[in-house]
Amino acid sequence: MIGLLDTHGLIWSLTDVTRLSDRARTLLEDPTNRVLVSAVSAWEVAIKVAQGRLILPVPPTQLLDVVTRQLRMEALPITFEHAVAAAALPRIHGDPFDRLLVAQARVLAIPIITADPAISRYEVETIW
C-alpha cells in the first residue's frame, strides 16, 4: 500500500512512536508499504523548530536524510498541480499545510495517515 504521512505523524515518528496508532505504526514499519512525506511537512517542521515550538532529535537540515534512510520513507515534492488543487479545496480546514497535504493525497489518489479528524471531512481516505 501507499500512503501520505501527515506532519504530526512525521514528528511522532521522529520523537515518540508510541503516539502513533497501532495501525499507523504497523503500516509505517512494514517495508512492503510506500510511505510518502511531503515537502510541506518538512517546511512546517522547519518553521516550528525556528520558532522554538518544536524540538527534534535532528536539525531540519538533516530531516530528509533521516526520513529517507532511517525511516525508509519517500520525499514528495510540492507541484504546481498540488498548489492549485489546495486552493480549490473548500475551507473545512484553516491550516494551509494540512490543506496542501489533502490536495496532494487527492491528486495522487492515496490515503493520508493522520489523526486529524478535520482532514477526514474532505473527500480523501484517511488511515489512523
N, C-alpha and C positions, 0 to 999 in steps of 0.2 A: 504494500500500500504506500501511498504518498500523501504527505500532509504538510501544512504550513504551520510552524510553531509560532505562537504569538510572543510578544515581548516578555510578559511575566513568566511564561513557560521557559523562555531562554534564561531569564535571570535566575529562576529556581533551579534550572539545570546546572547553573554555574555555582550557586550558593547553598542550596538546600533542597536536594531532590525529594525529600520527604514531603514537601509542599505540593508536589505533583500528584495527581490522582493515580491510583494503581493502574488504570487503563492507559493514561498518558505515559507513565514511566515504562510500562511494558512495551508500548509502541516505540518509544524512543530507544529502548535497549535492544530491540530486535534488529539485527543487522540486515535483514531482508527488506526492511522498510526504508523509504527515502523520506527524510525529514528536511524540509527547506526552512531556512531562516532568512527573512527579508532584510535587505539593507536598511529599511525603515526601522527595524528593531535595533540595529546597530546604531543608527542615528539617535533614536530615543534614549538608548542606554548611555551613549556618549554625552548627551545633554544632561541627563540626570547625574552622572558622575561629575561633570564640570560644575553643576550647581551644588554639589555636596549632598544631594538627596539619595545617593546610592554609592555603596562601596562594593567593589568586586574584587575577587582574588587575583585578577589580572587587569592591567590598564586597557582602556578601549583600543589602543593601538595593537594589542595582541589578540583581540577578540576574534578576528577572522581565523587566525591560526588555531586557536583553541576550539572554536566551533567546528571547523572543517577537519582538523586532525584528531583531536582528543574526543570530541563528541560525535564525530562521523556524520555531521550534518552538511547540507549543501547551501551555499550562499545564493540568494535570489536577488538579482538586481531590480531596481525600480525602472520601469519603462514608461515611455510616453503613454502607451495604452493603459497602463495601470493608473497613471495620474488622471487621465481623462475619465476613466471608469470611477475613480474615487470621487471626483467632482460631481458625477451624475447620481450618486447614491442619495437616498432620502436621508434626512437629518435625524436618524434614530440615535446615532452615537455622535457626541460632540468632539471626541478625541480624533484629531486628524491622522495620527499614527495608526489607530485602530481602523479608521475608515480606509486607509490605504491597504492595510492587511486584508480587509474584507474584499476590496476591489481586486487585489492580486489573486486571492483564492477563487473569486468568481471568474476572472479572466482565464485562469488555469483549470477551472472546474475541479478543484481539490478541496478537501475539508481543512478547517482551521483547528488546531489543537489549542483550546482555550478554556479557561474557567469563567470568562467574562459573559454573563447572561445577556448583556446588551447586544453582543455580536450575534447571538442566535436569533435575534429578531430580524436580521437580514436574511435574504434568500441565499443562504450558504450553509453547508453542512458543518457542524461543529462536533468535536470529539473532546470529551473530558472524562 
